[in-house]
């Protein structure tokens, strides 16, 4: 087993526990949760895992909103649906036992993800852990930059980004949306949601570990 820094292992252990808490919350959430924006223009529905599964936009929405604000109303409705999901889960009668992840489990997970992330990089079996961390950080940052770099312009008419598998943002080409019916807009959004590659909990754990390693490297 690698000689991993204790603070790094603790970051990963805590993040793994947080991911397990989210899994337990999802188990207690209802099959469907619905939310609306304050103007009642948009209604969003999510499943028990928080994934967007349905949406409604009011007819003649163009006459009720200021130009360029539809994206914000869509996100407000989605946030309201997620809030309803968490609220329902918190009132569930099912028992909730706080998860516990051991340092050994965190170390083993980190080692496996480091091995996957650095596969193909050039270092030998006797490399120092500091050198391994440096390679791991550089490689992981390159991977993350490719995922997170925003496009310089809108590609298509809808752009969706996800974090830990859930929608982080929905952006519309609002000039395009202005002349479209709610059905066309919704279909375009749902199509983009389905094709946008999500990030899973393991990606969050990997990113937390990479960030911790970066801080450790800067301190040396």
GIHU-V325996 format. One record per residue. RES is the residue in one small letter. SS is DSSP state (a for helix, b for strand, c for the rest). OMEGA is omega in whole degrees, -180 to 180 (999 if undefined). D_LAST is the distance of its C-alpha to the last C-alpha in Angstrom with 1 decimal. Layout:
((RES | SS | OMEGA | D_LAST) (RES | SS | OMEGA | D_LAST))
This chain:
((x | c | -179 | 22.4) (x | c | 176 | 18.7) (x | c | -175 | 16.2) (x | c | 179 | 14.8) (x | c | -176 | 12.4) (x | a | -179 | 15.0) (x | a | 177 | 14.0) (x | a | 179 | 14.1) (x | a | -179 | 17.5) (x | a | 176 | 18.7) (x | a | -179 | 18.2) (x | a | 180 | 20.2) (x | a | -179 | 22.7) (x | a | -180 | 23.4) (x | a | 177 | 23.9) (x | a | 177 | 26.2) (x | a | 178 | 28.2) (x | a | 178 | 28.6) (x | a | 178 | 29.9) (x | a | 176 | 32.3) (x | a | 179 | 33.5) (x | a | 179 | 34.3) (x | a | 180 | 36.3) (x | a | 177 | 38.3) (x | a | 180 | 39.0) (x | a | 179 | 40.3) (x | a | -177 | 42.6) (x | a | -179 | 44.2) (x | c | 177 | 44.6) (x | c | -180 | 48.0) (x | c | -180 | 48.8) (x | b | 174 | 49.1) (x | b | -175 | 47.9) (x | b | 177 | 49.1) (x | b | 179 | 48.1) (x | b | 172 | 49.4) (x | c | -175 | 48.4) (x | c | -178 | 50.0) (x | c | -178 | 52.7) (x | c | 178 | 53.7) (x | c | -176 | 53.4) (x | b | 173 | 50.9) (x | b | -180 | 50.8) (x | b | 179 | 48.0) (x | b | 178 | 48.1) (x | b | 176 | 45.2) (x | b | -175 | 45.4) (x | c | 177 | 44.0) (x | c | 178 | 40.7) (x | c | -180 | 40.5) (x | c | 179 | 41.5) (x | b | -178 | 43.9) (x | b | 180 | 47.3) (x | b | -180 | 49.8) (x | b | 173 | 50.4) (x | b | 175 | 53.3) (x | b | -176 | 53.7) (x | c | 174 | 56.8) (x | c | -180 | 59.6) (x | c | 179 | 59.9) (x | a | -178 | 56.3) (x | a | -178 | 56.4) (x | a | -174 | 58.9) (x | c | -177 | 56.8) (x | c | 173 | 53.4) (x | c | -178 | 52.1) (x | c | 177 | 51.2) (x | c | -175 | 47.6) (x | c | -176 | 47.1) (x | a | 180 | 47.9) (x | a | -180 | 44.4) (x | a | 179 | 43.4) (x | a | 177 | 46.4) (x | a | 180 | 45.5) (x | a | 177 | 42.0) (x | a | 179 | 43.5) (x | a | 179 | 45.9) (x | a | 178 | 43.2) (x | a | 179 | 41.0) (x | a | 178 | 44.2) (x | a | 178 | 44.8) (x | a | 177 | 41.4) (x | a | 178 | 41.9) (x | a | 179 | 45.3) (x | a | 179 | 43.7) (x | a | -180 | 41.2) (x | a | 179 | 44.0) (x | a | 180 | 46.3) (x | a | -179 | 43.7) (x | a | 180 | 43.1) (x | c | 180 | 46.8) (x | c | 180 | 47.2) (x | c | -180 | 49.1) (x | c | 180 | 47.0) (x | c | -179 | 44.9) (x | c | 177 | 41.2) (x | c | -179 | 39.0) (x | c | -179 | 35.3) (x | c | 178 | 33.3) (x | c | 178 | 30.9) (x | c | -178 | 28.2) (x | c | 177 | 26.8) (x | a | 179 | 23.3) (x | a | 179 | 24.9) (x | a | 179 | 26.3) (x | a | 180 | 23.1) (x | a | -179 | 21.2) (x | a | 179 | 24.2) (x | a | -179 | 24.3) (x | a | 179 | 20.7) (x | a | -179 | 21.2) (x | a | -179 | 24.4) (x | a | 176 | 23.1) (x | a | -180 | 20.1) (x | a | 178 | 22.9) (x | a | -175 | 25.1) (x | a | -176 | 22.7) (x | c | -180 | 21.5) (x | c | 178 | 25.1) (x | c | 177 | 26.1) (x | c | -172 | 22.8) (x | c | 166 | 22.7) (x | c | -174 | 20.7) (x | c | -177 | 22.4) (x | c | -179 | 22.7) (x | c | -177 | 20.6) (x | c | 177 | 17.4) (x | c | -178 | 14.1) (x | a | 179 | 12.8) (x | a | 177 | 9.5) (x | a | 178 | 12.1) (x | a | 180 | 14.3) (x | a | -179 | 11.9) (x | a | 178 | 11.5) (x | a | -179 | 15.3) (x | a | 179 | 16.0) (x | a | -178 | 14.3) (x | a | -178 | 16.1) (x | a | -179 | 19.3) (x | a | 178 | 19.4) (x | a | 177 | 18.8) (x | a | 179 | 21.7) (x | a | -177 | 23.8) (x | a | -179 | 23.2) (x | a | 179 | 24.0) (x | a | -179 | 27.2) (x | a | -170 | 28.2) (x | a | -175 | 27.4) (x | c | 180 | 28.5) (x | c | 176 | 31.8) (x | c | -178 | 34.7) (x | c | 178 | 35.9) (x | c | 178 | 39.3) (x | c | 176 | 41.1) (x | c | -174 | 41.9) (x | c | -175 | 45.1) (x | c | 179 | 46.3) (x | b | 175 | 43.9) (x | b | -179 | 40.2) (x | b | 171 | 38.5) (x | b | -178 | 34.9) (x | b | 177 | 33.8) (x | b | -177 | 30.9) (x | c | 177 | 30.8) (x | c | -178 | 34.3) (x | b | -179 | 35.7) (x | b | 176 | 36.9) (x | b | 179 | 34.5) (x | b | 171 | 36.8) (x | b | 180 | 40.2) (x | b | 180 | 41.1) (x | b | 163 | 44.6) (x | c | -168 | 46.2) (x | a | 173 | 48.5) (x | a | 176 | 51.0) (x | a | -177 | 51.6) (x | a | -175 | 51.8) (x | a | -178 | 54.2) (x | c | -177 | 57.1) (x | c | 178 | 56.3) (x | c | 177 | 57.6) (x | a | -178 | 55.5) (x | a | -180 | 56.1) (x | a | 180 | 54.7) (x | a | -179 | 51.6) (x | a | 179 | 50.9) (x | a | 179 | 51.5) (x | a | 180 | 49.1) (x | a | -177 | 46.4) (x | a | 177 | 46.9) (x | a | 180 | 46.9) (x | a | 177 | 43.5) (x | a | -178 | 42.2) (x | a | -175 | 43.3) (x | a | 179 | 41.8) (x | c | -178 | 38.4) (x | c | -180 | 35.9) (x | c | 169 | 34.3) (x | c | -179 | 30.8) (x | c | 178 | 31.0) (x | a | -180 | 29.1) (x | a | 178 | 27.1) (x | a | 177 | 25.8) (x | a | 179 | 24.6) (x | a | 179 | 22.9) (x | a | -180 | 21.2) (x | a | 177 | 20.2) (x | a | 179 | 18.8) (x | a | 180 | 16.8) (x | a | 179 | 15.5) (x | a | 179 | 14.6) (x | a | 179 | 12.7) (x | a | 178 | 10.8) (x | a | -180 | 10.2) (x | a | 179 | 8.9) (x | a | 180 | 6.5) (x | a | 180 | 5.3) (x | a | -179 | 5.6) (x | a | -178 | 3.8) (x | c | 999 | 0.0))
